[in-house]
Amino acid sequence: MIEDRWTGNVMADRKQIFTDMKTQNYDTIRLSTYRTACKLRFIQKKCNLHLVDVWNMIEAFRDNGLNTLDVCTEISMARLETIITCIYQQLNKRLPTTHQINVQHSTSLLLNFMLAAHNRLMVFSVKVMLSVLCGGKLVDKLRYIFSQISDTHGAMVMSKFDHFLQEGLKLPTAVFEGPSFGYMDHFARSCFPQQKKVMLNMFLDTLMSDSPPQCLIWLPLLHRLANVENVHHRVACSFCRSEGMTGFRYRCQQCFNYQLCQNCFWRGHASGNHNNQHEMKEHSSWKSPAKKLGRAISKSLGCVPSREPSHPVYPEYPEKPLNLSNIVPPRPIGNMNEPVLPPSAGPSPTKSTAHSYKNCNLQLNLILSVCVFRPPTLATAQRMNEEHALIAAYVNKLQSSPRALDSASRTDEEHKLIARYASRLATDPGHTGRPSDFSYNMNKQQRELIMQLENKNRYSCSQEILQEIQRLRAEHEQACQPTPERVQQNPTLLAELRQLRQRKDELEQRMSSLQESRRELMVQLEGLMKLLKVHQTHRARPDTTTGQKQTLFKGVMN
């Protein structure tokens, strides 16, 4: 049971996040959907959950054993605090040192908010709340949620979806939006009224459409709100007259060139002939007039491509993982890609040895995965056991002696194993009887896997080459730099160093004198330019002045 022994300071921290939220003046927003999304976005950023990706959150669930517990298991406050602390500690490891967060403060804020939102925190409650409030793409969050509410055949269980709505709608209730988005019994069936069997793609289409279910309409808006926080529109608001808008931009469909920023639109501000009953179009990006004209011309000519789907199409049925427990012998160490030597194995292997060991393991796993696609027949059982024994011995040899990777017989042994499996697959009568499409798909998956491994290998090799170049460059610079010990041991080098310093001083003095001469020449040039300008002004006077001077001269002569 969750402990409810709060001290005065903890109770003050529990109310602090709601006090800070009220200072943002979100209650003046007239639309409940935007009001709810703004409040939840504030909670998300205040607790630094927007920095945690949904995949990292799922990994944290597994690290803390939540995937092995029943969804209705109640979590104590001590364990919940441990889980949240682990999430933020892992986040700090991924962040740069200049952007570290306060783990204790963030844990306190999030823990208090979760306890305020739920009277009894269960495993499913924690999963739903943290997966909704964390960062990442909406489609990834919905895929994870669907995995929690579907059966083994990939179909959604309506009772589990109803449980998700109960837990998910506690978030709007926690930010005082319960009257607008409180839970009701008919919500689950109203989301999918016509479908008897809801699969993953249908679930994503419904919740990510332009008109999602009314009870969850705040969820996609929360992600759109996060995506437009840094979008700047180079146009002035027609009400507040602010130069440039940040966030959403709203354009009236009836008034000519009437546009509002998100703060004015959310609060119902209007001016001139515009009123709040006019239809408004929401814009989440800025396009220059030239781009708008080009798109209009392309649209009129039919050159605009069709609208892309909001999410890729996923397989309807979950993929079954390969069971290699009967083929690959279990290792005493948990990680397959990190070889650990026994105490008697000698010195640690080099980077190239470890890299070769990983490639060898990948090759063996690729070979073994081919054989798992179909069960062995009675005729091939004896041969498979013999081959499995060979592979087990070879793997144990690699584990116990990484130096064996550098021997000349390593390549021959690998080739023998590969050739043995290839010949067995080619001569096995059960192998040729498989459908052609299954073989094609399997070969395609193998080619894709090999391509991915080659790309990873190429990338890792390039990284190693770049690191080696940097190391050699640093060693070369360090070797070329004269040290005080070398200077003291070599008198000739010391004399050359004195001459270089003397020459450097002479050049600096020469540079100073040249700069002074340049400064004097610039002053003289400026004076000459002024005189030239005055002379040109005198020459440009009108001819009337010359005529007056000639008349005056004649009068004097007479």
C-alpha positions as CSV (number, residue, x, y, z in Angstrom):
1,M,0.0,0.0,0.0
2,I,1.2,3.5,-0.7
3,E,2.4,5.3,2.4
4,D,0.5,8.5,3.2
5,R,2.8,9.9,5.8
6,W,3.5,13.3,4.5
7,T,5.6,16.0,6.4
8,G,5.0,19.7,6.0
9,N,7.8,20.2,3.4
10,V,6.7,17.2,1.3
11,M,3.1,18.5,1.3
12,A,4.3,21.9,0.2
13,D,6.3,20.3,-2.7
14,R,3.1,18.4,-3.6
15,K,1.2,21.6,-4.1
16,Q,4.1,23.5,-5.7
17,I,3.6,22.2,-9.2
18,F,-0.1,23.1,-9.2
19,T,0.7,26.6,-7.8
20,D,3.2,27.1,-10.6
21,M,0.7,25.9,-13.2
22,K,-1.9,28.4,-12.0
23,T,0.6,31.3,-12.5
24,Q,0.6,30.5,-16.3
25,N,-3.0,31.7,-16.5
26,Y,-4.1,28.6,-18.5
27,D,-7.6,28.8,-17.1
28,T,-8.3,31.8,-19.3
29,I,-8.2,29.6,-22.4
30,R,-11.8,29.2,-23.6
31,L,-11.3,25.9,-25.4
32,S,-11.1,22.9,-23.0
33,T,-9.0,20.8,-25.4
34,Y,-6.3,23.4,-25.7
35,R,-6.5,24.2,-22.0
36,T,-5.9,20.6,-21.1
37,A,-3.1,20.1,-23.6
38,C,-1.3,23.3,-22.3
39,K,-1.6,22.2,-18.7
40,L,-0.2,18.7,-19.5
41,R,2.6,20.1,-21.5
42,F,3.5,22.3,-18.6
43,I,3.6,19.3,-16.3
44,Q,5.6,17.4,-18.9
45,K,8.3,20.1,-19.1
46,K,8.3,20.9,-15.4
47,C,9.1,17.3,-14.6
48,N,11.6,17.0,-17.5
49,L,9.7,14.1,-18.9
50,H,9.8,15.6,-22.4
51,L,13.5,14.7,-22.4
52,V,12.9,11.0,-21.9
53,D,12.0,9.1,-25.1
54,V,9.3,6.5,-25.1
55,W,11.8,3.7,-25.9
56,N,14.0,4.7,-23.0
57,M,10.9,4.7,-20.8
58,I,10.0,1.1,-21.9
59,E,13.6,0.1,-21.2
60,A,13.3,1.5,-17.7
61,F,10.1,-0.5,-17.2
62,R,11.9,-3.7,-18.1
63,D,15.0,-2.8,-16.0
64,N,12.8,-2.4,-12.9
65,G,10.8,-5.6,-13.6
66,L,7.4,-4.0,-14.4
67,N,7.0,-6.2,-17.4
68,T,7.0,-9.3,-15.3
69,L,4.3,-8.1,-12.8
70,D,0.6,-8.3,-13.2
71,V,-1.0,-5.1,-14.4
72,C,-3.2,-4.9,-11.3
73,T,-0.3,-5.2,-8.8
74,E,-0.1,-2.3,-6.5
75,I,3.2,-0.4,-6.3
76,S,4.5,1.0,-3.1
77,M,5.7,4.6,-2.9
78,A,9.3,3.4,-2.2
79,R,9.4,1.3,-5.3
80,L,7.8,4.0,-7.4
81,E,10.4,6.5,-6.2
82,T,13.1,4.0,-7.1
83,I,11.7,3.6,-10.6
84,I,11.5,7.4,-11.2
85,T,15.0,8.0,-9.9
86,C,16.3,5.3,-12.2
87,I,14.6,7.0,-15.2
88,Y,16.2,10.4,-14.4
89,Q,19.6,8.9,-13.7
90,Q,19.7,7.2,-17.0
91,L,18.6,10.4,-18.6
92,N,21.5,12.3,-17.1
93,K,23.9,9.7,-18.6
94,R,22.5,10.5,-22.1
95,L,22.5,14.3,-21.6
96,P,25.7,16.4,-22.0
97,T,27.4,17.5,-18.8
98,T,26.3,21.1,-19.4
99,H,22.6,20.1,-19.5
100,Q,22.3,17.9,-16.5
101,I,19.0,17.9,-14.5
102,N,18.3,17.8,-10.8
103,V,17.3,14.2,-10.3
104,Q,16.0,14.7,-6.7
105,H,13.9,17.7,-7.6
106,S,12.4,16.1,-10.8
107,T,11.7,12.9,-8.9
108,S,9.9,14.8,-6.2
109,L,7.8,16.8,-8.6
110,L,6.8,13.7,-10.7
111,L,6.1,11.5,-7.7
112,N,3.9,14.1,-6.1
113,F,1.9,14.7,-9.3
114,M,1.4,10.9,-9.8
115,L,0.2,10.5,-6.2
116,A,-2.2,13.4,-6.7
117,A,-3.6,11.9,-9.9
118,H,-4.1,8.4,-8.5
119,N,-5.4,7.2,-5.2
120,R,-4.0,3.7,-5.8
121,L,-1.0,3.3,-8.1
122,M,-0.9,0.0,-9.9
123,V,1.6,-1.3,-12.5
124,F,-0.8,-0.4,-15.4
125,S,-1.4,3.1,-14.0
126,V,2.4,3.8,-13.9
127,K,2.9,2.5,-17.4
128,V,0.0,4.5,-18.9
129,M,0.9,7.8,-17.1
130,L,4.6,7.7,-17.9
131,S,4.3,6.5,-21.5
132,V,1.8,9.3,-22.2
133,L,3.7,12.1,-20.6
134,C,7.2,11.1,-21.8
135,G,8.7,12.4,-25.1
136,G,8.8,10.7,-28.4
137,K,6.4,10.1,-31.3
138,L,2.7,9.6,-30.8
139,V,2.7,6.5,-33.1
140,D,5.4,4.8,-30.9
141,K,3.4,5.5,-27.7
142,L,0.2,4.2,-29.2
143,R,2.0,1.1,-30.4
144,Y,3.3,0.4,-26.9
145,I,-0.2,1.0,-25.4
146,F,-1.7,-1.3,-27.9
147,S,0.7,-4.0,-26.9
148,Q,-0.5,-3.7,-23.4
149,I,-4.2,-4.0,-24.3
150,S,-4.1,-6.7,-27.0
151,D,-4.2,-10.4,-26.9
152,T,-1.6,-12.9,-28.2
153,H,-3.3,-12.8,-31.7
154,G,-2.8,-9.0,-32.1
155,A,-6.5,-8.1,-31.5
156,M,-7.5,-5.4,-29.0
157,V,-9.3,-6.6,-25.8
158,M,-12.2,-4.1,-25.2
159,S,-12.0,-4.5,-21.4
160,K,-8.3,-3.7,-21.4
161,F,-9.0,-0.6,-23.6
162,D,-11.6,0.5,-21.1
163,H,-9.0,0.1,-18.4
164,F,-6.6,2.2,-20.4
165,L,-9.3,5.0,-20.7
166,Q,-9.8,4.9,-17.0
167,E,-6.2,5.4,-16.2
168,G,-5.4,7.8,-19.1
169,L,-8.3,10.1,-18.4
170,K,-7.0,10.6,-14.8
171,L,-4.4,12.9,-16.3
172,P,-6.9,15.6,-17.4
173,T,-8.7,15.2,-14.1
174,A,-5.4,15.8,-12.2
175,V,-5.1,19.2,-13.9
176,F,-8.7,20.1,-13.0
177,E,-10.2,19.3,-16.4
178,G,-12.4,16.4,-15.1
179,P,-15.7,18.1,-16.2
180,S,-14.5,18.1,-19.8
181,F,-12.6,14.8,-20.0
182,G,-13.8,12.7,-17.1
183,Y,-14.2,9.0,-17.6
184,M,-17.6,7.5,-18.5
185,D,-18.6,3.9,-19.1
186,H,-19.6,4.2,-22.8
187,F,-16.3,5.8,-23.9
188,A,-14.7,2.5,-24.9
189,R,-17.4,1.3,-27.2
190,S,-18.0,4.8,-28.7
191,C,-14.4,4.9,-29.9
192,F,-14.9,1.8,-32.1
193,P,-18.7,1.6,-32.6
194,Q,-18.7,-0.5,-35.8
195,Q,-15.6,-2.7,-35.4
196,K,-15.9,-6.0,-33.7
197,K,-12.2,-6.8,-34.0
198,V,-9.7,-4.0,-33.7
199,M,-6.2,-4.6,-34.9
200,L,-3.1,-2.3,-34.6
201,N,-3.5,-0.4,-37.8
202,M,-7.2,0.3,-37.2
203,F,-6.3,1.4,-33.7
204,L,-3.7,3.9,-35.0
205,D,-5.9,5.2,-37.7
206,T,-8.7,6.0,-35.3
207,L,-6.6,7.7,-32.6
208,M,-4.3,9.6,-35.1
209,S,-7.0,10.8,-37.5
210,D,-8.0,14.4,-37.9
211,S,-11.1,13.7,-35.8
212,P,-10.0,11.4,-33.0
213,P,-12.4,10.2,-30.3
214,Q,-13.6,13.1,-28.2
215,C,-12.4,11.7,-24.9
216,L,-8.8,11.4,-26.3
217,I,-8.7,14.5,-28.5
218,W,-6.2,16.2,-26.1
219,L,-3.6,13.5,-26.7
220,P,-2.6,14.2,-30.4
221,L,-3.0,18.0,-29.6
222,L,-0.4,17.6,-26.8
223,H,2.1,16.3,-29.4
224,R,1.2,18.9,-32.0
225,L,1.7,21.6,-29.3
226,A,5.2,20.3,-28.6
227,N,6.1,20.2,-32.3
228,V,5.2,23.9,-32.9
229,E,6.8,25.4,-29.8
230,N,9.7,26.7,-31.8
231,V,7.9,27.5,-35.1
232,H,8.0,31.2,-36.0
233,H,5.6,32.9,-38.4
234,R,6.8,36.1,-40.0
235,V,3.5,37.8,-39.9
236,A,1.9,40.2,-37.4
237,C,-1.1,39.3,-35.2
238,S,-4.3,41.3,-36.2
239,F,-5.3,41.8,-32.6
240,C,-2.2,42.3,-30.4
241,R,-0.1,43.6,-33.3
242,S,2.9,41.6,-32.2
243,E,5.5,41.3,-34.9
244,G,5.9,37.5,-35.5
245,M,4.0,34.6,-34.0
246,T,5.4,31.6,-32.2
247,G,3.4,28.3,-32.1
248,F,0.1,28.0,-33.9
249,R,-1.2,30.5,-36.3
250,Y,-4.9,30.9,-37.0
251,R,-6.3,32.5,-40.2
252,C,-9.9,33.5,-40.7
253,Q,-11.7,32.0,-43.7
254,Q,-14.1,34.9,-44.0
255,C,-12.1,38.1,-43.2
256,F,-9.4,39.0,-45.6
257,N,-5.9,38.5,-44.3
258,Y,-7.0,38.3,-40.7
259,Q,-4.6,36.2,-38.6
260,L,-4.4,35.6,-34.9
261,C,-1.6,34.3,-32.7
262,Q,-2.4,31.3,-30.5
263,N,-2.7,33.4,-27.3
264,C,-5.3,35.7,-28.8
265,F,-7.3,32.9,-30.5
266,W,-7.3,30.7,-27.4
267,R,-8.7,33.5,-25.3
268,G,-11.3,34.6,-27.8
269,H,-9.9,38.0,-28.7
270,A,-11.3,39.6,-31.9
271,S,-11.2,43.0,-33.6
272,G,-12.8,44.8,-36.5
273,N,-15.4,42.9,-38.4
274,H,-14.1,39.6,-37.1
275,N,-15.9,37.6,-34.4
276,N,-15.4,34.3,-32.7
277,Q,-18.1,32.6,-34.8
278,H,-16.0,32.8,-38.0
279,E,-14.3,29.6,-39.2
280,M,-10.6,29.6,-38.5
281,K,-7.8,27.5,-40.0
282,E,-4.9,26.3,-37.9
283,H,-1.4,26.5,-39.3
284,S,1.6,24.8,-37.7
285,S,4.2,26.0,-40.2
286,W,5.1,29.2,-42.1
287,K,5.3,29.3,-45.9
288,S,6.4,32.4,-47.9
289,P,4.0,33.8,-50.5
290,A,6.3,32.5,-53.2
291,K,6.0,29.0,-51.9
292,K,2.2,29.3,-51.5
293,L,2.0,30.5,-55.2
294,G,4.1,27.6,-56.4
295,R,2.1,25.1,-54.5
296,A,-1.2,26.6,-55.8
297,I,0.1,26.3,-59.4
298,S,1.3,22.7,-58.8
299,K,-2.0,21.8,-57.2
300,S,-3.9,23.3,-60.2
301,L,-1.8,21.2,-62.6
302,G,-2.2,18.1,-60.5
303,C,1.5,17.8,-59.6
304,V,1.0,17.7,-55.8
305,P,1.5,14.2,-54.5
306,S,-1.3,12.6,-52.5
307,R,-1.2,13.0,-48.8
308,E,1.0,10.5,-47.0
309,P,-0.5,8.3,-44.3
310,S,0.0,9.4,-40.7
311,H,1.8,6.2,-39.9
312,P,3.3,3.2,-41.7
313,V,1.3,0.0,-42.1
314,Y,2.4,-2.5,-39.5
315,P,1.8,-6.3,-39.6
316,E,-1.5,-7.3,-38.3
317,Y,-0.2,-10.2,-36.3
318,P,2.7,-10.0,-33.9
319,E,5.9,-11.7,-35.0
320,K,6.9,-14.8,-33.1
321,P,10.5,-14.5,-31.7
322,L,13.0,-17.2,-32.7
323,N,13.6,-19.8,-30.0
324,L,17.4,-20.6,-30.0
325,S,17.4,-22.3,-26.6
326,N,17.8,-25.8,-28.1
327,I,20.5,-24.8,-30.5
328,V,22.9,-22.3,-29.0
329,P,24.2,-23.4,-25.6
330,P,23.6,-20.9,-22.8
331,R,26.6,-18.8,-21.8
332,P,27.5,-18.2,-18.2
333,I,27.6,-14.5,-18.9
334,G,24.4,-12.6,-19.9
335,N,25.5,-10.5,-22.8
336,M,26.5,-12.4,-26.0
337,N,28.4,-9.5,-27.6
338,E,30.7,-8.8,-24.7
339,P,33.3,-11.6,-24.3
340,V,34.6,-12.0,-20.7
341,L,37.7,-14.0,-20.1
342,P,38.3,-16.4,-17.2
343,P,41.1,-15.5,-14.8
344,S,43.5,-18.0,-16.5
345,A,42.9,-16.7,-20.0
346,G,45.8,-14.3,-20.0
347,P,45.8,-10.6,-21.1
348,S,42.7,-8.9,-22.4
349,P,42.0,-9.0,-26.2
350,T,42.6,-6.1,-28.5
351,K,39.9,-4.1,-30.2
352,S,40.3,-6.0,-33.4
353,T,40.0,-9.3,-31.6
354,A,36.8,-8.2,-29.9
355,H,35.4,-6.9,-33.2
356,S,36.2,-10.2,-34.9
357,Y,34.6,-12.1,-32.1
358,K,31.4,-10.1,-32.5
359,N,31.3,-10.7,-36.3
360,C,31.9,-14.4,-35.7
361,N,28.9,-14.6,-33.3
362,L,26.7,-12.7,-35.8
363,Q,27.7,-15.2,-38.5
364,L,26.8,-18.2,-36.3
365,N,23.5,-16.7,-35.2
366,L,22.7,-16.0,-38.9
367,I,23.4,-19.7,-39.8
368,L,21.4,-21.0,-36.8
369,S,18.4,-18.8,-37.6
370,V,18.1,-20.4,-41.0
371,C,17.7,-23.8,-39.4
372,V,15.0,-22.7,-36.9
373,F,12.5,-21.8,-39.5
374,R,11.4,-25.5,-39.8
375,P,11.6,-28.3,-37.3
376,P,14.1,-31.1,-38.0
377,T,12.8,-34.4,-39.3
378,L,13.7,-37.8,-37.9
379,A,16.2,-38.4,-40.7
380,T,18.1,-35.3,-39.9
381,A,18.0,-35.3,-36.1
382,Q,21.2,-37.2,-35.7
383,R,23.1,-34.9,-38.1
384,M,21.7,-31.8,-36.4
385,N,22.8,-33.0,-33.0
386,E,26.3,-33.6,-34.3
387,E,26.4,-30.2,-35.9
388,H,25.1,-28.5,-32.8
389,A,27.9,-30.2,-30.8
390,L,30.4,-28.8,-33.3
391,I,29.0,-25.3,-33.0
392,A,28.9,-25.5,-29.2
393,A,32.5,-26.6,-29.1
394,Y,33.5,-23.8,-31.4
395,V,31.7,-21.2,-29.4
396,N,33.2,-22.4,-26.1
397,K,36.6,-22.3,-27.7
398,L,36.1,-18.7,-28.8
399,Q,34.8,-17.8,-25.3
400,S,37.7,-19.4,-23.4
401,S,40.5,-18.3,-25.8
402,P,40.0,-15.1,-27.8
403,R,43.5,-15.6,-29.1
404,A,42.2,-18.4,-31.3
405,L,40.6,-15.7,-33.5
406,D,44.0,-14.7,-34.7
407,S,45.1,-18.2,-35.6
408,A,45.4,-19.4,-39.2
409,S,42.8,-22.2,-38.7
410,R,40.0,-19.8,-37.6
411,T,38.8,-19.1,-41.2
412,D,39.0,-22.8,-42.2
413,E,36.9,-23.8,-39.2
414,E,34.2,-21.2,-40.0
415,H,34.1,-22.2,-43.6
416,K,33.7,-25.9,-42.7
417,L,30.8,-25.1,-40.4
418,I,29.1,-23.0,-43.1
419,A,29.7,-25.5,-45.8
420,R,28.4,-28.3,-43.6
421,Y,25.1,-26.4,-43.0
422,A,24.8,-25.4,-46.6
423,S,25.2,-29.0,-47.8
424,R,22.7,-30.3,-45.3
425,L,20.1,-27.6,-46.3
426,A,20.7,-28.4,-50.0
427,T,20.3,-32.2,-49.6
428,D,17.5,-32.2,-47.0
429,P,14.2,-33.4,-48.8
430,G,12.1,-31.3,-46.4
431,H,13.9,-28.2,-47.4
432,T,12.9,-28.4,-51.1
433,G,9.3,-29.0,-50.3
434,R,8.7,-25.6,-48.7
435,P,6.6,-23.0,-50.6
436,S,8.5,-20.6,-52.8
437,D,7.1,-17.5,-51.3
438,F,8.3,-18.6,-47.8
439,S,11.8,-19.2,-49.2
440,Y,11.8,-15.9,-51.0
441,N,10.8,-14.0,-47.8
442,M,13.4,-15.9,-45.8
443,N,16.1,-15.1,-48.3
444,K,15.0,-11.5,-48.4
445,Q,15.2,-11.2,-44.6
446,Q,18.7,-12.8,-44.7
447,R,19.9,-10.4,-47.3
448,E,18.5,-7.4,-45.4
449,L,20.2,-8.7,-42.2
450,I,23.5,-9.2,-44.1
451,M,23.2,-5.7,-45.5
452,Q,22.6,-4.2,-42.0
453,L,25.6,-6.1,-40.6
454,E,27.8,-4.9,-43.5
455,N,26.6,-1.3,-42.9
456,K,27.3,-1.5,-39.2
457,N,30.7,-3.1,-39.9
458,R,31.6,-0.4,-42.4
459,Y,30.5,2.3,-40.0
460,S,32.5,0.8,-37.1
461,C,35.6,0.4,-39.3
462,S,35.4,4.0,-40.5
463,Q,35.0,5.2,-36.9
464,E,38.1,3.1,-35.9
465,I,40.1,4.6,-38.8
466,L,39.1,8.1,-37.8
467,Q,40.1,7.5,-34.2
468,E,43.4,6.0,-35.3
469,I,44.1,9.1,-37.5
470,Q,43.3,11.4,-34.6
471,R,45.6,9.4,-32.3
472,L,48.5,9.5,-34.8
473,R,48.1,13.2,-35.4
474,A,48.2,13.9,-31.7
475,E,51.3,11.8,-31.3
476,H,53.0,13.5,-34.2
477,E,52.2,17.0,-32.8
478,Q,53.5,15.9,-29.4
479,A,56.7,14.5,-30.9
480,C,57.3,17.7,-33.0
481,Q,56.8,20.0,-30.0
482,P,60.1,20.7,-28.3
483,T,60.2,19.9,-24.6
484,P,62.4,21.8,-22.0
485,E,64.4,18.6,-21.5
486,R,65.3,18.4,-25.2
487,V,66.3,22.0,-25.3
488,Q,68.6,21.7,-22.3
489,Q,70.3,18.6,-23.7
490,N,70.9,20.1,-27.2
491,P,72.9,23.4,-27.3
492,T,72.4,23.9,-31.0
493,L,68.7,23.7,-30.6
494,L,68.9,26.2,-27.8
495,A,70.9,28.7,-30.0
496,E,68.4,28.3,-32.8
497,L,65.6,29.0,-30.4
498,R,67.2,32.2,-29.3
499,Q,67.7,33.3,-32.9
500,L,64.1,32.6,-33.6
501,R,62.9,34.6,-30.6
502,Q,65.1,37.5,-31.6
503,R,63.8,37.4,-35.2
504,K,60.3,37.3,-33.8
505,D,60.9,40.4,-31.8
506,E,62.4,42.2,-34.8
507,L,59.4,41.3,-36.9
508,E,57.0,42.5,-34.2
509,Q,58.8,45.8,-34.0
510,R,58.7,46.1,-37.8
511,M,55.0,45.4,-37.8
512,S,54.4,48.1,-35.2
513,S,56.3,50.7,-37.3
514,L,54.4,49.7,-40.4
515,Q,51.1,50.0,-38.7
516,E,52.1,53.5,-37.4
517,S,53.1,54.6,-40.9
518,R,49.9,53.3,-42.2
519,R,47.9,55.2,-39.7
520,E,49.8,58.5,-40.6
521,L,49.2,57.8,-44.3
522,M,45.5,57.3,-43.7
523,V,45.3,60.7,-41.9
524,Q,47.0,62.4,-44.8
525,L,44.8,60.7,-47.3
526,E,41.7,61.8,-45.4
527,G,42.9,65.5,-45.4
528,L,43.6,65.3,-49.2
529,M,40.1,63.9,-49.8
530,K,38.6,66.8,-47.9
531,L,40.6,69.3,-50.0
532,L,39.6,67.6,-53.2
533,K,36.0,67.6,-52.1
534,V,36.1,71.4,-51.4
535,H,37.8,72.0,-54.8
536,Q,35.1,70.1,-56.7
537,T,32.4,72.1,-54.9
538,H,33.9,75.4,-56.0
539,R,34.2,74.2,-59.6
540,A,30.6,73.1,-59.6
541,R,29.1,76.5,-58.9
542,P,26.5,77.9,-61.4
543,D,27.6,80.2,-64.3
544,T,25.6,83.1,-62.9
545,T,28.3,83.6,-60.3
546,T,31.0,83.9,-63.0
547,G,28.8,86.4,-64.9
548,Q,28.4,88.6,-61.8
549,K,32.2,88.6,-61.3
550,Q,32.8,89.7,-65.0
551,T,30.3,92.6,-64.6
552,L,31.9,93.8,-61.4
553,F,35.3,93.7,-63.1
554,K,34.1,95.9,-66.1
555,G,32.6,98.4,-63.7
556,V,35.9,98.8,-61.9
557,M,37.7,99.3,-65.2
558,N,35.4,102.1,-66.3
